[in-house]
Amino acid sequence: MIDVTSMPPVTLFFLLLNGVVGAYTLLVNPELIDRWAFKPFRVVRDHEWSRWLTAGFVHVGFAHLAFNMITLYFFGPYVEAALGSGRFLIVYLGSELTANALTYWRHKDNPAYSAVGASGAISGVLFAFCLFEPFSLLYIFFAIPIPAILFAVLYVAFSVYASRRQVGRVAHEAHLGGALGGLALTILLYPGAVSIFLQQIGLG
C-alpha cells in the first residue's frame, strides 16, 4: 500500500493520476488510448499538440502500467526529495517531452506509428536517480542486482541499438530520449548533482 502520509506530493500525484487514467481507459473507455496516443504523423498533419502530454498517461495494458508505476514508486520519492517537488515536476514532464521529441524526429513520416505510456518520464526519473546514487543496486526483473551506473550505460547502448534495428514493438527511442532528458534537466536544474556524481565515482 502507498503511504500517503510520507509519499512526496508530486510522486504521489503522478502515481494516482496514472493509476486512475490507466484504469479508466483500459476498463471503461479504451478508445481514449488511441485518441491520446503519441502519433507523430498526426501531430504533423493535424496539429494535435495535446498528444505530446496525453500519451504519457495511457498504457497498453495493466502489466505495462504496473511496471512503470512500480518503478516510479521506488525511485520517484528519492529523486523528488533530492531535487524538491518543483524541480522534480519539471524533470518528470520534461523527460516525457524529450522522449516524444526523439520519437517525433524518428517517426514523423510514419502514419502507422503510435506510442503510449509513461516510460519516457520514468526513464528520466531513473537516470536522475543514477546521478545521485550511481552504485546503488538496481534489480533487473526484481532478481538480478546491477549497479545503477552500469545499468545506465547498458540501457543507453541497448536503446540506441534497438532503435536502429527496430527491435520489437517497444518505443526504444522514447526510453532513450526520456533518459537523456532526465539527465540534462536534472543537471540544469540542480548543478550540484554533477559534484555528487563525481564524488560517488571517486573523481570529486
C-alpha positions in Angstrom: 0.0 0.0 0.0 1.1 3.6 -0.7 1.6 5.6 2.5 0.1 8.9 1.6 1.5 10.5 4.8 5.1 10.0 3.7 5.0 9.9 -0.1 6.2 13.2 -1.7 3.3 15.1 -3.3 4.4 15.1 -7.0 5.3 11.4 -7.0 2.0 10.6 -5.3 0.1 12.8 -7.8 1.6 11.0 -10.8 1.1 7.6 -9.2 -2.6 8.3 -8.6 -3.2 10.1 -11.9 -1.6 7.3 -14.0 -3.5 4.7 -12.0 -6.9 6.4 -12.4 -6.4 7.3 -16.1 -4.9 3.9 -16.8 -7.8 2.0 -15.2 -10.4 4.2 -16.8 -9.0 3.9 -20.3 -8.4 0.2 -20.0 -11.7 -0.8 -18.4 -14.2 1.9 -19.3 -13.2 3.8 -22.4 -10.4 2.0 -24.4 -11.0 4.4 -27.4 -9.1 7.0 -25.4 -5.9 5.1 -25.7 -5.8 5.6 -29.4 -7.1 9.1 -29.2 -4.4 10.1 -26.7 -1.5 8.1 -28.1 1.5 9.9 -29.4 1.2 9.7 -33.2 3.9 11.9 -34.8 2.4 11.8 -38.2 -1.0 13.1 -36.8 0.9 15.8 -34.8 2.5 17.0 -38.1 -0.6 16.7 -40.3 -3.4 17.7 -37.9 -1.5 19.7 -35.3 -2.7 17.5 -32.5 -0.3 19.0 -29.9 -2.1 17.6 -26.9 -0.8 14.2 -27.8 2.7 15.3 -26.5 1.4 15.0 -23.0 -1.7 12.8 -23.1 0.3 9.8 -24.4 2.2 9.6 -21.1 -0.9 8.7 -19.1 -2.4 5.9 -21.2 -1.0 2.3 -21.3 -1.5 -0.7 -23.5 -2.3 -3.0 -20.5 -2.2 -3.3 -16.8 1.2 -5.0 -16.8 2.6 -2.0 -18.8 1.0 0.4 -16.3 2.1 -1.6 -13.2 5.8 -1.8 -14.3 6.0 1.9 -14.9 4.3 2.8 -11.6 6.4 0.3 -9.6 9.5 1.9 -10.9 8.1 5.4 -10.1 7.1 4.2 -6.6 10.7 3.1 -5.8 12.7 5.9 -7.4 10.4 8.9 -7.5 10.4 9.7 -3.8 14.2 9.7 -3.6 14.6 12.0 -6.7 11.8 14.3 -5.5 13.5 14.6 -2.1 16.8 15.4 -3.7 15.5 17.9 -6.2 12.5 19.3 -4.4 9.0 18.9 -5.7 9.0 21.8 -8.2 12.2 20.6 -10.0 11.0 17.0 -9.9 7.8 18.0 -11.6 9.9 19.7 -14.4 12.1 16.6 -14.7 9.1 14.3 -14.9 7.2 16.2 -17.5 10.3 17.4 -19.3 11.5 13.8 -19.7 8.2 12.8 -21.2 8.5 15.7 -23.7 12.1 14.8 -24.7 11.1 11.2 -25.1 8.3 12.2 -27.5 10.7 14.7 -29.2 13.1 11.9 -30.2 10.1 9.7 -31.2 8.7 12.6 -33.3 12.0 13.1 -35.1 12.3 9.4 -35.8 8.7 8.6 -36.9 7.1 11.9 -38.1 6.7 10.5 -41.6 5.2 7.1 -40.5 1.4 7.3 -40.4 1.2 3.9 -38.7 3.4 4.7 -35.7 1.8 5.1 -32.3 3.3 5.1 -28.8 1.8 5.3 -25.3 3.0 5.1 -21.7 4.9 6.9 -19.0 8.1 5.1 -19.9 9.8 8.3 -21.1 9.1 10.1 -17.9 10.1 7.1 -15.8 13.3 6.8 -17.7 14.1 10.4 -16.9 13.4 9.8 -13.2 15.5 6.7 -13.1 18.5 8.4 -14.8 18.2 11.3 -12.4 18.5 8.8 -9.6 21.7 7.4 -11.2 23.3 10.8 -10.8 22.8 10.8 -7.1 23.3 7.0 -6.4 25.5 5.6 -9.2 26.5 2.5 -7.2 23.1 1.7 -5.7 22.0 -1.7 -6.8 19.0 -2.0 -9.1 17.3 -5.3 -9.5 16.6 -6.3 -13.1 13.4 -8.5 -13.3 13.4 -7.9 -9.5 16.1 -10.5 -9.1 19.4 -9.6 -10.8 21.4 -6.9 -9.0 23.3 -4.4 -11.1 24.9 -1.0 -10.1 22.8 1.9 -11.3 25.7 3.4 -13.4 26.3 0.1 -15.2 22.6 -0.2 -15.8 22.5 3.4 -17.3 25.3 2.6 -19.7 23.8 -0.7 -20.8 20.3 0.9 -21.1 21.6 3.7 -23.4 23.6 1.3 -25.5 20.7 -1.1 -25.9 18.2 1.7 -26.6 20.4 3.0 -29.4 20.9 -0.5 -30.9 17.3 -1.5 -30.6 16.0 1.8 -32.1 18.3 1.4 -35.1 17.3 -2.2 -35.5 13.7 -1.6 -34.7 13.7 -4.5 -32.2 10.2 -5.5 -31.1 7.3 -3.1 -30.6 8.8 -1.1 -27.8 9.5 2.6 -28.2 13.2 2.4 -27.6 13.8 5.9 -28.9 11.3 7.2 -26.3 13.2 5.4 -23.5 16.5 6.9 -24.7 15.0 10.4 -25.2 13.5 10.3 -21.7 16.7 9.1 -20.1 18.8 11.8 -21.7 16.2 14.4 -21.0 16.1 13.4 -17.3 19.9 13.7 -17.0 20.1 17.0 -18.8 17.2 18.6 -16.9 18.5 17.4 -13.5 21.9 18.8 -14.2 20.4 22.1 -15.5 18.1 22.5 -12.5 20.4 21.1 -9.9 24.1 21.6 -11.0 25.3 20.2 -7.7 24.2 16.8 -8.9 27.4 16.7 -11.1 29.6 17.1 -8.0 27.6 14.5 -6.1 28.1 12.1 -9.0 31.8 12.8 -9.4 32.3 12.3 -5.6 30.4 9.0 -5.8 32.7 7.6 -8.5 35.9 8.9 -6.9 36.6 11.9 -9.1 35.3 14.6 -6.9 
